[in-house]
Structures are given as structure tokens and as C-alpha cells.
Amino acid sequence: MTNNHEDIWIDWVDTLSEENYLVIDDFINDRELDIFLSYFQDHLNENDFKKAGIGTGTEFQLKSQIRGDYIRWLNREKDSELSDFFARVDEAIARLNRYCFLSLSGSEFHMAHYPKGTFYKRHLDQFNHRSNRLISMILYLNKDWKEGDGGELKTYLNGEERKIAPIAKRVVLMRSDLVEHEVLETNVDRYSLTGWLLYQPPGLTFLA
């Protein structure tokens, strides 16, 4: 591990700590992008995605007027083609634990597909009866995204609004309990690997 790499992570963690969100470009390389996107498309072709809802457990509901994406939950053992991605997630957990003392001990991720014309209204990434999601993490897989394609992530924090373009290889990290956000209507298909870094007490497991 080079000192330069260490310094970069320290800068990233400082920014996340101060601003409660962080945008990193070129978080993965072109080879990884092609592998992840190919795997994504394979499962789209196999119709493995399901309509996403809101809430959990008995509160789960499908509401297209709020959320229009389709998702497929990831599993480390079954989705071994994404081992490089899970390695990136593990590094993020280790760095955040080391520098922010967050006690992260798990993660849950899904592939997210927003067909043309879909969106996700303003929300927080916390359930009413479950607060173990500490950091939200989004890796975008949208090759050749350009202005006008839509699907930007819009964040709301401390009275400020910001739009973040979903360009390929860009990752966004943000505090799940603090940063309200929405996905603006997309004019093209929009792809991401989306999930959460978790505080997961021993003996307690969640969908992964």
C-alpha cells in the first residue's frame, strides 16, 4: 500500500466527515467497469430484476409515484463475478472504521436499474424501525452519460441542494441518516450498484 493511496483515503474520509457526503471519480478502472456492466446486463436479459418498493417487512409497499427502479440483491458467494467490487466495499469499510471509528461490520447491495421515465422521490436511507445503515454507497455504471440524459442524484443538506451526475466509475458516499436525496427522472436507462455500509451487531444478519 503506497503512502499516496493512504493520503488519498485520508482526504476522502476528511471530506466525508466534514460534509457528510463524498463524490469520487474514477473509483474503479475501465476493466472493472466493463465486467460489472456486462454482469448487470446479463441479469437484466435474464429478467432477474424486481420492482423496488419502499419500507421493509410489513410496511413494504410498491408505489410507482414515489419510486420506479428495478433491483436485484447481490450475494457475495453467488455473485463471484463482482469480487472486485466487494473488495472495494471491504476497503471502504476498513478505511472508515480506521479513520472515523464507525464500527462498520457488514454491507448490503443491489443492482439498480432505472428505465427511461423513472425516478425516486426525496427520501432518507433509513427505515422507521431499523437504523443500522450508516453510509450509503452508489457506484454508477453509465457509459457515455451526457447532459440531458437525466437521472442525477439530487442531495439536500443544511439548506443546500446539489445535483450529482451519474457518470460511469463515479462513486458517492453519504451519511444514510442525514442526507436526504432523490433520483431525478431519467431520460435513458440508468445503472448503478447501490447499497449501504452497516453497523451489524454480532448475531444479527440482514439481506446481503
C-alpha positions in Angstrom: 0.0 0.0 0.0 1.6 3.3 -1.1 1.7 6.4 1.1 -0.1 8.2 -1.8 -3.0 5.8 -1.7 -3.2 6.2 2.1 -3.2 10.0 1.8 -6.0 9.9 -0.8 -8.2 7.9 1.6 -7.4 10.3 4.4 -8.5 13.2 2.3 -11.7 11.3 1.2 -12.6 10.4 4.8 -11.9 14.0 6.0 -14.3 15.3 3.3 -17.0 12.8 4.2 -16.7 13.6 7.9 -16.9 17.4 7.3 -19.6 17.5 4.6 -21.5 14.2 5.2 -21.1 13.2 1.6 -18.3 12.5 -0.8 -18.0 12.2 -4.6 -15.1 10.2 -6.1 -14.5 10.0 -9.8 -12.7 7.0 -11.4 -13.2 4.9 -8.3 -12.9 1.8 -10.5 -10.9 1.2 -13.7 -12.2 0.6 -17.2 -11.7 -3.2 -16.9 -13.8 -3.4 -13.7 -16.5 -1.2 -15.3 -16.8 -3.5 -18.3 -17.0 -6.6 -16.1 -19.6 -5.0 -13.7 -21.7 -3.6 -16.6 -21.6 -6.9 -18.5 -22.7 -8.8 -15.4 -25.5 -6.3 -14.9 -26.7 -6.6 -18.5 -26.7 -10.4 -18.3 -29.1 -10.4 -15.4 -31.3 -7.8 -17.0 -31.5 -10.1 -20.0 -32.5 -13.0 -17.7 -35.3 -10.9 -16.1 -33.8 -11.2 -12.6 -34.8 -7.7 -11.5 -37.9 -7.0 -9.4 -39.8 -3.8 -8.9 -38.4 -1.9 -6.0 -40.6 -0.7 -3.1 -40.5 1.4 0.0 -40.4 0.3 3.6 -39.5 -3.1 5.0 -41.3 -6.0 6.5 -45.0 -5.5 7.0 -44.5 -1.8 5.9 -43.2 -2.8 2.4 -45.2 -1.2 -0.4 -44.9 -0.7 -4.2 -45.5 2.9 -5.1 -44.6 3.9 -8.7 -45.4 7.5 -7.9 -42.5 7.5 -5.4 -40.0 5.0 -6.8 -39.7 3.5 -10.3 -36.5 1.4 -10.2 -36.0 -2.3 -10.5 -33.4 -4.1 -8.4 -31.6 -7.4 -7.9 -30.0 -8.0 -4.5 -26.4 -9.1 -4.5 -24.8 -12.1 -2.7 -21.0 -12.4 -2.3 -21.0 -16.1 -2.9 -23.4 -16.3 -5.8 -22.2 -13.1 -7.5 -18.5 -14.0 -7.5 -18.0 -12.1 -10.8 -18.3 -9.0 -8.7 -15.5 -10.0 -6.4 -13.5 -6.8 -7.3 -16.5 -4.7 -6.3 -16.9 -6.4 -3.0 -13.1 -5.9 -2.4 -13.7 -2.2 -3.0 -16.5 -2.2 -0.5 -14.4 -4.0 2.1 -11.6 -1.5 1.7 -14.1 1.4 2.2 -15.4 -0.3 5.4 -11.8 -0.8 6.7 -10.8 2.8 6.0 -13.9 4.3 7.5 -13.5 2.2 10.6 -9.9 3.1 10.9 -10.3 6.9 10.5 -13.9 7.5 11.6 -14.3 4.8 14.3 -17.7 3.9 12.8 -17.7 0.2 13.8 -19.0 -0.9 10.4 -19.2 -4.7 10.1 -21.3 -5.5 7.1 -22.9 -4.3 3.9 -25.9 -4.9 1.6 -26.0 -4.1 -2.1 -28.2 -4.4 -5.1 -28.1 -3.7 -8.8 -30.4 -0.8 -9.6 -31.9 -0.2 -13.0 -34.0 2.9 -13.7 -35.8 2.6 -17.0 -36.4 5.7 -19.1 -39.0 7.9 -17.4 -38.5 6.7 -13.8 -37.3 8.4 -10.7 -37.1 8.1 -6.9 -38.6 10.9 -4.8 -36.9 12.7 -1.9 -36.1 10.3 1.0 -33.6 9.2 3.6 -31.9 5.8 3.5 -33.3 4.8 6.9 -36.2 2.6 7.8 -38.6 3.5 10.7 -37.6 0.5 12.8 -34.1 -0.1 11.6 -31.2 2.4 11.8 -28.2 0.2 11.1 -27.5 1.8 7.7 -24.7 4.2 8.4 -23.2 5.0 5.0 -24.9 4.9 1.6 -22.7 4.0 -1.3 -23.5 4.3 -5.0 -21.3 3.2 -7.9 -22.5 4.4 -11.3 -22.1 2.3 -14.4 -23.5 4.7 -17.1 -21.1 4.8 -20.0 -21.3 7.9 -22.2 -23.7 9.7 -19.9 -24.2 13.3 -21.1 -26.0 16.4 -20.1 -29.8 15.9 -20.7 -29.8 12.2 -20.0 -31.3 12.9 -16.6 -31.1 10.6 -13.6 -29.0 12.9 -11.5 -28.7 12.3 -7.8 -30.1 15.5 -6.0 -29.0 15.9 -2.4 -30.5 18.1 0.3 -28.3 19.1 3.2 -28.1 22.1 5.5 -30.4 24.1 3.2 -28.3 23.4 0.2 -29.2 21.4 -2.9 -26.7 19.7 -5.2 -27.1 17.7 -8.4 -24.6 14.9 -9.0 -24.3 13.4 -12.5 -24.4 9.5 -12.6 -21.3 9.1 -14.8 -19.6 5.8 -15.1 -16.9 4.9 -12.5 -18.1 7.6 -10.1 -18.9 6.6 -6.5 -21.0 8.6 -4.0 -20.7 8.0 -0.2 -23.1 9.8 2.1 -24.4 9.6 5.7 -27.6 7.5 5.4 -29.3 9.2 8.4 -28.5 12.8 7.4 -28.5 13.3 3.6 -31.9 13.5 2.1 -31.8 12.8 -1.7 -33.7 11.9 -4.8 -33.1 10.4 -8.2 -34.3 12.8 -10.8 -36.3 11.5 -13.8 -34.0 9.7 -16.2 -34.3 10.1 -20.0 -32.1 7.0 -20.7 -31.6 3.7 -18.9 -29.6 4.3 -15.7 -27.5 1.7 -14.0 -25.8 1.5 -10.6 -24.6 -0.8 -7.8 -26.2 0.7 -4.8 -26.1 -0.2 -1.1 -25.2 0.5 2.5 -22.4 0.0 4.9 -23.9 -1.3 8.1 -23.4 -1.4 11.8 -24.3 -5.1 12.3 -24.1 -6.3 15.9 -22.8 -9.9 16.3 -25.6 -12.5 15.7 -27.7 -10.1 13.7 -27.8 -10.7 9.9 -29.5 -8.9 7.1 -30.0 -9.3 3.4 -26.6 -9.0 1.7 
